[in-house]
Amino acid sequence: MPTIEKFIEVNVPEYKAYAQWMKFEEFPQFMEGVKEVTRLDAKRFHWKAEIAGRNTEWETEITEQAADQRLVWTSRGGDIKGWVVTFHPLSSAKSHIMLQVEYDPQGVAEQGGEALEVVSSRVQGDLERFKAFIEKRWRPPGRDTIFDNFPM
């Protein structure tokens, strides 16, 4: 089963990136094709998405969690079988995110190398949209204003 591995640096501390990533219900705001994520219980989620022009649903379950550092989940149904995301501090306001995705295509058409490249590109795009999403939401301390309408 192929594993896709992608990285990105974000201009937020790792604990902020981790906290945002844990808000699965907000994934449709930055993850391509994801329409809805519903929490079923503390560890399980139901996903609805449009992938390659077809609607699909699956469930994920968190299998490992280390606060502010690592999250692992597995999927039941769909072509993505598992995810590992890790968060590494680079400075007090910058972190490195690594995302590994286990991809097991179900259809004959999806089993070629071209499909893997499409999914790999999509995963990178999701990370880039996550970066833009979280950096827009989080501003480091001291970057506001000192006096009314006098920007720093």
N, CA, C and O atoms as a GROMACS GRO file, in nm:
protein
  608
    1MET      N    1   0.085  -0.118   0.000
    1MET     CA    2   0.000   0.000   0.000
    1MET      C    3   0.090   0.124   0.000
    1MET      O    4   0.170   0.141   0.091
    2PRO      N    5   0.077   0.209  -0.100
    2PRO     CA    6   0.162   0.328  -0.108
    2PRO      C    7   0.135   0.427   0.006
    2PRO      O    8   0.022   0.442   0.052
    3THR      N    9   0.241   0.493   0.051
    3THR     CA   10   0.229   0.599   0.150
    3THR      C   11   0.276   0.729   0.088
    3THR      O   12   0.385   0.736   0.030
    4ILE      N   13   0.193   0.830   0.099
    4ILE     CA   14   0.225   0.964   0.050
    4ILE      C   15   0.275   1.043   0.171
    4ILE      O   16   0.211   1.041   0.276
    5GLU      N   17   0.387   1.112   0.157
    5GLU     CA   18   0.442   1.190   0.267
    5GLU      C   19   0.467   1.332   0.219
    5GLU      O   20   0.539   1.354   0.121
    6LYS      N   21   0.407   1.428   0.289
    6LYS     CA   22   0.420   1.569   0.252
    6LYS      C   23   0.453   1.651   0.377
    6LYS      O   24   0.420   1.612   0.489
    7PHE      N   25   0.518   1.765   0.355
    7PHE     CA   26   0.561   1.853   0.464
    7PHE      C   27   0.523   1.997   0.432
    7PHE      O   28   0.506   2.035   0.316
    8ILE      N   29   0.510   2.075   0.540
    8ILE     CA   30   0.491   2.219   0.521
    8ILE      C   31   0.534   2.290   0.650
    8ILE      O   32   0.523   2.234   0.759
    9GLU      N   33   0.582   2.412   0.637
    9GLU     CA   34   0.610   2.498   0.751
    9GLU      C   35   0.499   2.600   0.762
    9GLU      O   36   0.454   2.657   0.663
   10VAL      N   37   0.454   2.622   0.886
   10VAL     CA   38   0.348   2.720   0.910
   10VAL      C   39   0.398   2.822   1.012
   10VAL      O   40   0.477   2.789   1.100
   11ASN      N   41   0.351   2.942   0.998
   11ASN     CA   42   0.393   3.051   1.087
   11ASN      C   43   0.301   3.060   1.208
   11ASN      O   44   0.244   3.165   1.237
   12VAL      N   45   0.289   2.948   1.277
   12VAL     CA   46   0.217   2.938   1.404
   12VAL      C   47   0.291   2.835   1.489
   12VAL      O   48   0.357   2.746   1.434
   13PRO      N   49   0.282   2.844   1.622
   13PRO     CA   50   0.344   2.743   1.707
   13PRO      C   51   0.277   2.606   1.685
   13PRO      O   52   0.162   2.599   1.642
   14GLU      N   53   0.350   2.500   1.715
   14GLU     CA   54   0.297   2.366   1.690
   14GLU      C   55   0.169   2.339   1.769
   14GLU      O   56   0.080   2.270   1.719
   15TYR      N   57   0.157   2.392   1.891
   15TYR     CA   58   0.037   2.367   1.970
   15TYR      C   59  -0.086   2.431   1.906
   15TYR      O   60  -0.196   2.378   1.918
   16LYS      N   61  -0.068   2.545   1.838
   16LYS     CA   62  -0.181   2.608   1.767
   16LYS      C   63  -0.219   2.526   1.644
   16LYS      O   64  -0.337   2.505   1.617
   17ALA      N   65  -0.118   2.482   1.569
   17ALA     CA   66  -0.145   2.400   1.450
   17ALA      C   67  -0.215   2.270   1.489
   17ALA      O   68  -0.311   2.229   1.424
   18TYR      N   69  -0.167   2.207   1.595
   18TYR     CA   70  -0.227   2.082   1.642
   18TYR      C   71  -0.372   2.106   1.686
   18TYR      O   72  -0.461   2.030   1.648
   19ALA      N   73  -0.394   2.210   1.763
   19ALA     CA   74  -0.530   2.239   1.812
   19ALA      C   75  -0.626   2.262   1.695
   19ALA      O   76  -0.740   2.216   1.700
   20GLN      N   77  -0.580   2.332   1.592
   20GLN     CA   78  -0.667   2.355   1.476
   20GLN      C   79  -0.691   2.224   1.402
   20GLN      O   80  -0.803   2.198   1.359
   21TRP      N   81  -0.587   2.142   1.385
   21TRP     CA   82  -0.602   2.016   1.313
   21TRP      C   83  -0.703   1.925   1.383
   21TRP      O   84  -0.773   1.847   1.317
   22MET      N   85  -0.712   1.934   1.514
   22MET     CA   86  -0.806   1.851   1.591
   22MET      C   87  -0.952   1.892   1.568
   22MET      O   88  -1.042   1.818   1.609
   23LYS      N   89  -0.976   2.004   1.506
   23LYS     CA   90  -1.113   2.049   1.478
   23LYS      C   91  -1.156   1.991   1.343
   23LYS      O   92  -1.168   2.063   1.244
   24PHE      N   93  -1.179   1.860   1.340
   24PHE     CA   94  -1.210   1.789   1.216
   24PHE      C   95  -1.331   1.848   1.143
   24PHE      O   96  -1.337   1.848   1.020
   25GLU      N   97  -1.426   1.898   1.220
   25GLU     CA   98  -1.546   1.954   1.158
   25GLU      C   99  -1.515   2.074   1.069
   25GLU      O  100  -1.598   2.111   0.986
   26GLU      N  101  -1.399   2.135   1.086
   26GLU     CA  102  -1.360   2.250   1.004
   26GLU      C  103  -1.277   2.211   0.881
   26GLU      O  104  -1.239   2.298   0.803
   27PHE      N  105  -1.249   2.082   0.862
   27PHE     CA  106  -1.171   2.037   0.747
   27PHE      C  107  -1.231   2.080   0.613
   27PHE      O  108  -1.154   2.110   0.521
   28PRO      N  109  -1.364   2.085   0.597
   28PRO     CA  110  -1.418   2.128   0.467
   28PRO      C  111  -1.373   2.269   0.426
   28PRO      O  112  -1.381   2.305   0.309
   29GLN      N  113  -1.326   2.350   0.522
   29GLN     CA  114  -1.283   2.486   0.490
   29GLN      C  115  -1.146   2.490   0.421
   29GLN      O  116  -1.110   2.592   0.362
   30PHE      N  117  -1.070   2.380   0.429
   30PHE     CA  118  -0.939   2.381   0.364
   30PHE      C  119  -0.904   2.251   0.292
   30PHE      O  120  -0.805   2.247   0.219
   31MET      N  121  -0.981   2.145   0.311
   31MET     CA  122  -0.948   2.017   0.249
   31MET      C  123  -1.035   1.995   0.125
   31MET      O  124  -1.157   1.989   0.134
   32GLU      N  125  -0.970   1.984   0.011
   32GLU     CA  126  -1.038   1.972  -0.117
   32GLU      C  127  -1.131   1.852  -0.120
   32GLU      O  128  -1.092   1.740  -0.085
   33GLY      N  129  -1.255   1.875  -0.163
   33GLY     CA  130  -1.352   1.768  -0.181
   33GLY      C  131  -1.428   1.729  -0.057
   33GLY      O  132  -1.534   1.668  -0.067
   34VAL      N  133  -1.377   1.762   0.062
   34VAL     CA  134  -1.446   1.725   0.186
   34VAL      C  135  -1.565   1.817   0.204
   34VAL      O  136  -1.552   1.939   0.208
   35LYS      N  137  -1.682   1.756   0.214
   35LYS     CA  138  -1.807   1.833   0.228
   35LYS      C  139  -1.851   1.847   0.373
   35LYS      O  140  -1.903   1.951   0.413
   36GLU      N  141  -1.828   1.740   0.452
   36GLU     CA  142  -1.876   1.741   0.590
   36GLU      C  143  -1.800   1.638   0.672
   36GLU      O  144  -1.772   1.528   0.625
   37VAL      N  145  -1.768   1.675   0.797
   37VAL     CA  146  -1.710   1.582   0.893
   37VAL      C  147  -1.794   1.592   1.019
   37VAL      O  148  -1.809   1.700   1.075
   38THR      N  149  -1.847   1.479   1.063
   38THR     CA  150  -1.934   1.475   1.181
   38THR      C  151  -1.869   1.390   1.289
   38THR      O  152  -1.827   1.276   1.263
   39ARG      N  153  -1.860   1.444   1.410
   39ARG     CA  154  -1.805   1.369   1.523
   39ARG      C  155  -1.909   1.267   1.570
   39ARG      O  156  -2.023   1.304   1.598
   40LEU      N  157  -1.870   1.140   1.577
   40LEU     CA  158  -1.959   1.035   1.626
   40LEU      C  159  -1.940   1.011   1.775
   40LEU      O  160  -2.037   0.986   1.847
   41ASP      N  161  -1.818   1.018   1.820
   41ASP     CA  162  -1.784   1.010   1.962
   41ASP      C  163  -1.645   1.070   1.979
   41ASP      O  164  -1.597   1.139   1.890
   42ALA      N  165  -1.580   1.045   2.092
   42ALA     CA  166  -1.451   1.110   2.119
   42ALA      C  167  -1.343   1.074   2.018
   42ALA      O  168  -1.251   1.152   1.996
   43LYS      N  169  -1.353   0.956   1.955
   43LYS     CA  170  -1.247   0.911   1.865
   43LYS      C  171  -1.291   0.883   1.723
   43LYS      O  172  -1.206   0.861   1.636
   44ARG      N  173  -1.420   0.883   1.696
   44ARG     CA  174  -1.468   0.843   1.562
   44ARG      C  175  -1.539   0.959   1.493
   44ARG      O  176  -1.608   1.040   1.555
   45PHE      N  177  -1.520   0.963   1.359
   45PHE     CA  178  -1.578   1.069   1.276
   45PHE      C  179  -1.635   1.009   1.148
   45PHE      O  180  -1.582   0.911   1.095
   46HIS      N  181  -1.743   1.070   1.100
   46HIS     CA  182  -1.803   1.030   0.972
   46HIS      C  183  -1.773   1.140   0.872
   46HIS      O  184  -1.796   1.258   0.899
   47TRP      N  185  -1.721   1.101   0.754
   47TRP     CA  186  -1.680   1.195   0.650
   47TRP      C  187  -1.770   1.181   0.528
   47TRP      O  188  -1.812   1.071   0.492
   48LYS      N  189  -1.799   1.294   0.465
   48LYS     CA  190  -1.866   1.297   0.334
   48LYS      C  191  -1.780   1.382   0.243
   48LYS      O  192  -1.737   1.492   0.279
   49ALA      N  193  -1.755   1.330   0.122
   49ALA     CA  194  -1.668   1.402   0.030
   49ALA      C  195  -1.705   1.369  -0.114
   49ALA      O  196  -1.774   1.271  -0.142
   50GLU      N  197  -1.656   1.453  -0.203
   50GLU     CA  198  -1.664   1.425  -0.346
   50GLU      C  199  -1.521   1.404  -0.395
   50GLU      O  200  -1.438   1.495  -0.388
   51ILE      N  201  -1.495   1.284  -0.443
   51ILE     CA  202  -1.361   1.249  -0.488
   51ILE      C  203  -1.372   1.192  -0.629
   51ILE      O  204  -1.448   1.098  -0.654
   52ALA      N  205  -1.296   1.249  -0.719
   52ALA     CA  206  -1.296   1.206  -0.859
   52ALA      C  207  -1.437   1.205  -0.917
   52ALA      O  208  -1.474   1.115  -0.992
   53GLY      N  209  -1.516   1.305  -0.880
   53GLY     CA  210  -1.650   1.320  -0.935
   53GLY      C  211  -1.755   1.230  -0.873
   53GLY      O  212  -1.870   1.229  -0.920
   54ARG      N  213  -1.720   1.156  -0.770
   54ARG     CA  214  -1.821   1.070  -0.707
   54ARG      C  215  -1.830   1.100  -0.558
   54ARG      O  216  -1.730   1.127  -0.491
   55ASN      N  217  -1.953   1.095  -0.508
   55ASN     CA  218  -1.974   1.116  -0.365
   55ASN      C  219  -1.936   0.989  -0.290
   55ASN      O  220  -1.968   0.878  -0.333
   56THR      N  221  -1.868   1.007  -0.178
   56THR     CA  222  -1.826   0.893  -0.098
   56THR      C  223  -1.834   0.928   0.050
   56THR      O  224  -1.827   1.045   0.088
   57GLU      N  225  -1.848   0.826   0.132
   57GLU     CA  226  -1.853   0.843   0.277
   57GLU      C  227  -1.766   0.736   0.341
   57GLU      O  228  -1.751   0.626   0.288
   58TRP      N  229  -1.709   0.770   0.456
   58TRP     CA  230  -1.630   0.674   0.531
   58TRP      C  231  -1.620   0.720   0.675
   58TRP      O  232  -1.661   0.831   0.709
   59GLU      N  233  -1.567   0.634   0.760
   59GLU     CA  234  -1.545   0.667   0.900
   59GLU      C  235  -1.397   0.660   0.931
   59GLU      O  236  -1.323   0.580   0.875
   60THR      N  237  -1.354   0.747   1.023
   60THR     CA  238  -1.217   0.742   1.073
   60THR      C  239  -1.221   0.725   1.224
   60THR      O  240  -1.318   0.761   1.290
   61GLU      N  241  -1.113   0.668   1.275
   61GLU     CA  242  -1.100   0.652   1.420
   61GLU      C  243  -0.958   0.692   1.461
   61GLU      O  244  -0.860   0.645   1.402
   62ILE      N  245  -0.948   0.777   1.561
   62ILE     CA  246  -0.818   0.815   1.616
   62ILE      C  247  -0.763   0.695   1.691
   62ILE      O  248  -0.829   0.642   1.780
   63THR      N  249  -0.643   0.652   1.655
   63THR     CA  250  -0.582   0.535   1.719
   63THR      C  251  -0.462   0.572   1.806
   63THR      O  252  -0.419   0.492   1.889
   64GLU      N  253  -0.409   0.690   1.787
   64GLU     CA  254  -0.296   0.736   1.868
   64GLU      C  255  -0.297   0.888   1.872
   64GLU      O  256  -0.325   0.954   1.772
   65GLN      N  257  -0.267   0.940   1.991
   65GLN     CA  258  -0.270   1.085   2.006
   65GLN      C  259  -0.167   1.126   2.110
   65GLN      O  260  -0.168   1.075   2.222
   66ALA      N  261  -0.078   1.216   2.075
   66ALA     CA  262   0.017   1.277   2.168
   66ALA      C  263  -0.003   1.428   2.156
   66ALA      O  264   0.032   1.487   2.054
   67ALA      N  265  -0.059   1.488   2.258
   67ALA     CA  266  -0.098   1.629   2.253
   67ALA      C  267   0.012   1.718   2.197
   67ALA      O  268   0.127   1.711   2.239
   68ASP      N  269  -0.026   1.802   2.102
   68ASP     CA  270   0.061   1.901   2.038
   68ASP      C  271   0.173   1.841   1.953
   68ASP      O  272   0.258   1.914   1.903
   69GLN      N  273   0.174   1.707   1.936
   69GLN     CA  274   0.285   1.643   1.865
   69GLN      C  275   0.243   1.550   1.752
   69GLN      O  276   0.297   1.558   1.642
   70ARG      N  277   0.147   1.462   1.779
   70ARG     CA  278   0.121   1.353   1.684
   70ARG      C  279  -0.025   1.308   1.693
   70ARG      O  280  -0.085   1.304   1.800
   71LEU      N  281  -0.078   1.273   1.575
   71LEU     CA  282  -0.214   1.221   1.566
   71LEU      C  283  -0.216   1.113   1.458
   71LEU      O  284  -0.167   1.134   1.347
   72VAL      N  285  -0.273   0.998   1.492
   72VAL     CA  286  -0.283   0.887   1.397
   72VAL      C  287  -0.428   0.844   1.393
   72VAL      O  288  -0.493   0.829   1.496
   73TRP      N  289  -0.480   0.825   1.270
   73TRP     CA  290  -0.613   0.768   1.259
   73TRP      C  291  -0.621   0.674   1.142
   73TRP      O  292  -0.546   0.684   1.045
   74THR      N  293  -0.716   0.581   1.153
   74THR     CA  294  -0.740   0.484   1.047
   74THR      C  295  -0.879   0.508   0.990
   74THR      O  296  -0.966   0.566   1.054
   75SER      N  297  -0.898   0.461   0.867
   75SER     CA  298  -1.026   0.479   0.798
   75SER      C  299  -1.089   0.346   0.768
   75SER      O  300  -1.020   0.247   0.741
   76ARG      N  301  -1.220   0.343   0.771
   76ARG     CA  302  -1.298   0.228   0.725
   76ARG      C  303  -1.381   0.275   0.607
   76ARG      O  304  -1.468   0.361   0.620
   77GLY      N  305  -1.353   0.217   0.491
   77GLY     CA  306  -1.420   0.261   0.368
   77GLY      C  307  -1.336   0.367   0.300
   77GLY      O  308  -1.260   0.439   0.366
   78GLY      N  309  -1.348   0.376   0.171
   78GLY     CA  310  -1.272   0.475   0.096
   78GLY      C  311  -1.132   0.427   0.062
   78GLY      O  312  -1.090   0.319   0.104
   79ASP      N  313  -1.060   0.508  -0.014
   79ASP     CA  314  -0.927   0.472  -0.062
   79ASP      C  315  -0.816   0.510   0.035
   79ASP      O  316  -0.707   0.453   0.030
   80ILE      N  317  -0.841   0.606   0.122
   80ILE     CA  318  -0.742   0.647   0.221
   80ILE      C  319  -0.760   0.558   0.343
   80ILE      O  320  -0.867   0.557   0.405
   81LYS      N  321  -0.656   0.483   0.379
   81LYS     CA  322  -0.667   0.385   0.487
   81LYS      C  323  -0.614   0.435   0.620
   81LYS      O  324  -0.653   0.384   0.725
   82GLY      N  325  -0.526   0.532   0.618
   82GLY     CA  326  -0.471   0.582   0.743
   82GLY      C  327  -0.397   0.713   0.724
   82GLY      O  328  -0.352   0.745   0.613
   83TRP      N  329  -0.386   0.787   0.831
   83TRP     CA  330  -0.318   0.916   0.831
   83TRP      C  331  -0.229   0.924   0.955
   83TRP      O  332  -0.265   0.875   1.062
   84VAL      N  333  -0.115   0.986   0.940
   84VAL     CA  334  -0.030   1.023   1.053
   84VAL      C  335   0.008   1.169   1.029
   84VAL      O  336   0.058   1.204   0.922
   85VAL      N  337  -0.016   1.252   1.128
   85VAL     CA  338   0.025   1.392   1.117
   85VAL      C  339   0.106   1.426   1.241
   85VAL      O  340   0.064   1.398   1.353
   86THR      N  341   0.224   1.486   1.219
   86THR     CA  342   0.310   1.524   1.330
   86THR      C  343   0.341   1.673   1.322
   86THR      O  344   0.345   1.732   1.214
   87PHE      N  345   0.362   1.731   1.439
   87PHE     CA  346   0.385   1.875   1.452
   87PHE      C  347   0.518   1.896   1.525
   87PHE      O  348   0.538   1.843   1.635
   88HIS      N  349   0.608   1.972   1.464
   88HIS     CA  350   0.742   1.992   1.520
   88HIS      C  351   0.770   2.141   1.534
   88HIS      O  352   0.755   2.215   1.437
   89PRO      N  353   0.809   2.187   1.654
   89PRO     CA  354   0.840   2.329   1.670
   89PRO      C  355   0.969   2.366   1.597
   89PRO      O  356   1.068   2.293   1.603
   90LEU      N  357   0.967   2.479   1.530
   90LEU     CA  358   1.087   2.535   1.467
   90LEU      C  359   1.133   2.659   1.543
   90LEU      O  360   1.252   2.690   1.547
   91SER      N  361   1.037   2.728   1.604
   91SER     CA  362   1.064   2.844   1.688
   91SER      C  363   0.938   2.865   1.772
   91SER      O  364   0.846   2.783   1.767
   92SER      N  365   0.934   2.973   1.847
   92SER     CA  366   0.815   2.998   1.929
   92SER      C  367   0.692   3.034   1.846
   92SER      O  368   0.580   3.030   1.895
   93ALA      N  369   0.714   3.069   1.718
   93ALA     CA  370   0.601   3.110   1.633
   93ALA      C  371   0.601   3.039   1.497
   93ALA      O  372   0.536   3.086   1.404
   94LYS      N  373   0.673   2.928   1.486
   94LYS     CA  374   0.681   2.858   1.358
   94LYS      C  375   0.691   2.708   1.383
   94LYS      O  376   0.757   2.665   1.478
   95SER      N  377   0.625   2.630   1.298
   95SER     CA  378   0.632   2.485   1.314
   95SER      C  379   0.634   2.414   1.179
   95SER      O  380   0.601   2.472   1.076
   96HIS      N  381   0.672   2.290   1.186
   96HIS     CA  382   0.684   2.201   1.069
   96HIS      C  383   0.578   2.093   1.086
   96HIS      O  384   0.570   2.029   1.191
   97ILE      N  385   0.498   2.072   0.982
   97ILE     CA  386   0.394   1.968   0.985
   97ILE      C  387   0.430   1.863   0.882
   97ILE      O  388   0.462   1.895   0.767
   98MET      N  389   0.424   1.736   0.924
   98MET     CA  390   0.443   1.626   0.831
   98MET      C  391   0.314   1.545   0.828
   98MET      O  392   0.258   1.510   0.931
   99LEU      N  393   0.267   1.517   0.708
   99LEU     CA  394   0.145   1.439   0.689
   99LEU      C  395   0.177   1.316   0.604
   99LEU      O  396   0.229   1.329   0.493
  100GLN      N  397   0.147   1.198   0.658
  100GLN     CA  398   0.163   1.073   0.585
  100GLN      C  399   0.024   1.015   0.563
  100GLN      O  400  -0.057   1.007   0.655
  101VAL      N  401  -0.003   0.974   0.440
  101VAL     CA  402  -0.134   0.920   0.403
  101VAL      C  403  -0.113   0.784   0.339
  101VAL      O  404  -0.038   0.771   0.242
  102GLU      N  405  -0.179   0.681   0.394
  102GLU     CA  406  -0.176   0.548   0.333
  102GLU      C  407  -0.290   0.540   0.234
  102GLU      O  408  -0.407   0.555   0.270
  103TYR      N  409  -0.256   0.516   0.110
  103TYR     CA  410  -0.352   0.518   0.000
  103TYR      C  411  -0.365   0.378  -0.059
  103TYR      O  412  -0.266   0.320  -0.103
  104ASP      N  413  -0.486   0.324  -0.059
  104ASP     CA  414  -0.513   0.190  -0.112
  104ASP      C  415  -0.631   0.200  -0.209
  104ASP      O  416  -0.746   0.181  -0.168
  105PRO      N  417  -0.603   0.230  -0.336
  105PRO     CA  418  -0.712   0.250  -0.433
  105PRO      C  419  -0.794   0.124  -0.453
  105PRO      O  420  -0.741   0.014  -0.461
  106GLN      N  421  -0.926   0.143  -0.460
  106GLN     CA  422  -1.019   0.030  -0.471
  106GLN      C  423  -1.049  -0.007  -0.616
  106GLN      O  424  -1.056  -0.126  -0.648
  107GLY      N  425  -1.067   0.091  -0.702
  107GLY     CA  426  -1.104   0.064  -0.841
  107GLY      C  427  -0.983   0.040  -0.928
  107GLY      O  428  -0.872   0.084  -0.895
  108VAL      N  429  -1.002  -0.030  -1.038
  108VAL     CA  430  -0.893  -0.059  -1.131
  108VAL      C  431  -0.834   0.071  -1.184
  108VAL      O  432  -0.712   0.084  -1.197
  109ALA      N  433  -0.920   0.168  -1.216
  109ALA     CA  434  -0.874   0.295  -1.272
  109ALA      C  435  -0.788   0.372  -1.172
  109ALA      O  436  -0.697   0.445  -1.212
  110GLU      N  437  -0.816   0.355  -1.043
  110GLU     CA  438  -0.742   0.429  -0.941
  110GLU      C  439  -0.609   0.365  -0.906
  110GLU      O  440  -0.529   0.426  -0.835
  111GLN      N  441  -0.582   0.244  -0.954
  111GLN     CA  442  -0.463   0.173  -0.911
  111GLN      C  443  -0.337   0.210  -0.987
  111GLN      O  444  -0.228   0.163  -0.952
  112GLY      N  445  -0.347   0.291  -1.089
  112GLY     CA  446  -0.230   0.331  -1.166
  112GLY      C  447  -0.151   0.439  -1.096
  112GLY      O  448  -0.199   0.501  -1.001
  113GLY      N  449  -0.029   0.462  -1.143
  113GLY     CA  450   0.058   0.564  -1.086
  113GLY      C  451   0.002   0.704  -1.100
  113GLY      O  452   0.030   0.790  -1.018
  114GLU      N  453  -0.077   0.727  -1.205
  114GLU     CA  454  -0.135   0.860  -1.227
  114GLU      C  455  -0.229   0.896  -1.112
  114GLU      O  456  -0.230   1.011  -1.067
  115ALA      N  457  -0.309   0.801  -1.066
  115ALA     CA  458  -0.401   0.826  -0.955
  115ALA      C  459  -0.324   0.861  -0.828
  115ALA      O  460  -0.364   0.950  -0.753
  116LEU      N  461  -0.214   0.791  -0.804
  116LEU     CA  462  -0.132   0.819  -0.688
  116LEU      C  463  -0.076   0.961  -0.694
  116LEU      O  464  -0.070   1.031  -0.593
  117GLU      N  465  -0.034   1.004  -0.811
  117GLU     CA  466   0.018   1.139  -0.829
  117GLU      C  467  -0.090   1.244  -0.805
  117GLU      O  468  -0.063   1.349  -0.747
  118VAL      N  469  -0.212   1.216  -0.848
  118VAL     CA  470  -0.324   1.308  -0.825
  118VAL      C  471  -0.350   1.322  -0.675
  118VAL      O  472  -0.367   1.432  -0.624
  119VAL      N  473  -0.353   1.209  -0.605
  119VAL     CA  474  -0.377   1.212  -0.460
  119VAL      C  475  -0.262   1.284  -0.390
  119VAL      O  476  -0.286   1.362  -0.298
  120SER      N  477  -0.140   1.257  -0.431
  120SER     CA  478  -0.022   1.322  -0.372
  120SER      C  479  -0.031   1.474  -0.389
  120SER      O  480  -0.004   1.549  -0.294
  121SER      N  481  -0.068   1.519  -0.506
  121SER     CA  482  -0.083   1.662  -0.533
  121SER      C  483  -0.196   1.721  -0.449
  121SER      O  484  -0.185   1.834  -0.400
  122ARG      N  485  -0.302   1.646  -0.433
  122ARG     CA  486  -0.416   1.692  -0.354
  122ARG      C  487  -0.378   1.707  -0.207
  122ARG      O  488  -0.417   1.804  -0.142
  123VAL      N  489  -0.301   1.611  -0.154
  123VAL     CA  490  -0.255   1.618  -0.015
  123VAL      C  491  -0.168   1.743   0.005
  123VAL      O  492  -0.184   1.813   0.105
  124GLN      N  493  -0.077   1.770  -0.089
  124GLN     CA  494   0.006   1.890  -0.079
  124GLN      C  495  -0.081   2.016  -0.082
  124GLN      O  496  -0.057   2.110  -0.006
  125GLY      N  497  -0.180   2.018  -0.169
  125GLY     CA  498  -0.272   2.131  -0.175
  125GLY      C  499  -0.348   2.149  -0.046
  125GLY      O  500  -0.371   2.262  -0.002
  126ASP      N  501  -0.390   2.039   0.016
  126ASP     CA  502  -0.460   2.047   0.145
  126ASP      C  503  -0.371   2.110   0.251
  126ASP      O  504  -0.417   2.193   0.330
  127LEU      N  505  -0.244   2.070   0.255
  127LEU     CA  506  -0.151   2.130   0.351
  127LEU      C  507  -0.132   2.279   0.324
  127LEU      O  508  -0.127   2.359   0.418
  128GLU      N  509  -0.121   2.317   0.200
  128GLU     CA  510  -0.104   2.459   0.166
  128GLU      C  511  -0.227   2.540   0.205
  128GLU      O  512  -0.215   2.653   0.253
  129ARG      N  513  -0.346   2.483   0.184
  129ARG     CA  514  -0.468   2.553   0.225
  129ARG      C  515  -0.479   2.558   0.377
  129ARG      O  516  -0.528   2.657   0.432
  130PHE      N  517  -0.434   2.452   0.446
  130PHE     CA  518  -0.432   2.454   0.593
  130PHE      C  519  -0.341   2.567   0.642
  130PHE      O  520  -0.377   2.640   0.734
  131LYS      N  521  -0.225   2.580   0.581
  131LYS     CA  522  -0.130   2.687   0.617
  131LYS      C  523  -0.197   2.824   0.605
  131LYS      O  524  -0.193   2.904   0.698
  132ALA      N  525  -0.259   2.850   0.492
  132ALA     CA  526  -0.327   2.978   0.471
  132ALA      C  527  -0.440   2.996   0.571
  132ALA      O  528  -0.460   3.106   0.624
  133PHE      N  529  -0.514   2.890   0.596
  133PHE     CA  530  -0.629   2.892   0.687
  133PHE      C  531  -0.585   2.928   0.829
  133PHE      O  532  -0.643   3.018   0.890
  134ILE      N  533  -0.484   2.859   0.880
  134ILE     CA  534  -0.445   2.883   1.020
  134ILE      C  535  -0.367   3.013   1.036
  134ILE      O  536  -0.381   3.080   1.138
  135GLU      N  537  -0.286   3.048   0.938
  135GLU     CA  538  -0.210   3.173   0.950
  135GLU      C  539  -0.302   3.295   0.945
  135GLU      O  540  -0.272   3.398   1.006
  136LYS      N  541  -0.412   3.283   0.876
  136LYS     CA  542  -0.509   3.392   0.872
  136LYS      C  543  -0.580   3.405   1.007
  136LYS      O  544  -0.615   3.516   1.048
  137ARG      N  545  -0.601   3.293   1.075
  137ARG     CA  546  -0.673   3.293   1.203
  137ARG      C  547  -0.586   3.331   1.321
  137ARG      O  548  -0.636   3.384   1.420
  138TRP      N  549  -0.457   3.306   1.312
  138TRP     CA  550  -0.368   3.328   1.426
  138TRP      C  551  -0.270   3.438   1.396
  138TRP      O  552  -0.202   3.437   1.293
  139ARG      N  553  -0.262   3.534   1.487
  139ARG     CA  554  -0.161   3.640   1.474
  139ARG      C  555  -0.075   3.635   1.599
  139ARG      O  556  -0.127   3.626   1.710
  140PRO      N  557   0.056   3.641   1.582
  140PRO     CA  558   0.143   3.635   1.699
  140PRO      C  559   0.121   3.754   1.791
  140PRO      O  560   0.080   3.861   1.746
  141PRO      N  561   0.148   3.737   1.919
  141PRO     CA  562   0.134   3.848   2.014
  141PRO      C  563   0.222   3.966   1.973
  141PRO      O  564   0.331   3.948   1.918
  142GLY      N  565   0.173   4.087   2.000
  142GLY     CA  566   0.250   4.206   1.970
  142GLY      C  567   0.242   4.252   1.826
  142GLY      O  568   0.316   4.342   1.786
  143ARG      N  569   0.154   4.192   1.747
  143ARG     CA  570   0.144   4.231   1.607
  143ARG      C  571   0.017   4.313   1.581
  143ARG      O  572  -0.020   4.334   1.466
  144ASP      N  573  -0.047   4.358   1.685
  144ASP     CA  574  -0.168   4.438   1.668
  144ASP      C  575  -0.130   4.586   1.661
  144ASP      O  576  -0.050   4.625   1.576
  145THR      N  577  -0.184   4.665   1.749
  145THR     CA  578  -0.151   4.808   1.750
  145THR      C  579  -0.112   4.849   1.891
  145THR      O  580  -0.157   4.790   1.990
  146ILE      N  581  -0.029   4.951   1.899
  146ILE     CA  582   0.008   5.006   2.029
  146ILE      C  583  -0.098   5.107   2.072
  146ILE      O  584  -0.148   5.104   2.184
  147PHE      N  585  -0.131   5.196   1.980
  147PHE     CA  586  -0.233   5.296   2.005
  147PHE      C  587  -0.343   5.278   1.902
  147PHE      O  588  -0.322   5.214   1.799
  148ASP      N  589  -0.458   5.333   1.928
  148ASP     CA  590  -0.568   5.323   1.833
  148ASP      C  591  -0.524   5.369   1.695
  148ASP      O  592  -0.468   5.477   1.679
  149ASN      N  593  -0.548   5.286   1.596
  149ASN     CA  594  -0.521   5.316   1.455
  149ASN      C  595  -0.375   5.348   1.424
  149ASN      O  596  -0.347   5.413   1.323
  150PHE      N  597  -0.283   5.307   1.508
  150PHE     CA  598  -0.141   5.326   1.481
  150PHE      C  599  -0.075   5.188   1.476
  150PHE      O  600  -0.032   5.136   1.579
  151PRO      N  601  -0.067   5.130   1.356
  151PRO     CA  602  -0.016   4.993   1.347
  151PRO      C  603   0.132   4.985   1.382
  151PRO      O  604   0.208   5.079   1.361
  152MET      N  605   0.169   4.871   1.435
  152MET     CA  606   0.310   4.846   1.467
  152MET      C  607   0.385   4.814   1.341
  152MET      O  608   0.506   4.789   1.346
   0.00000   0.00000   0.00000
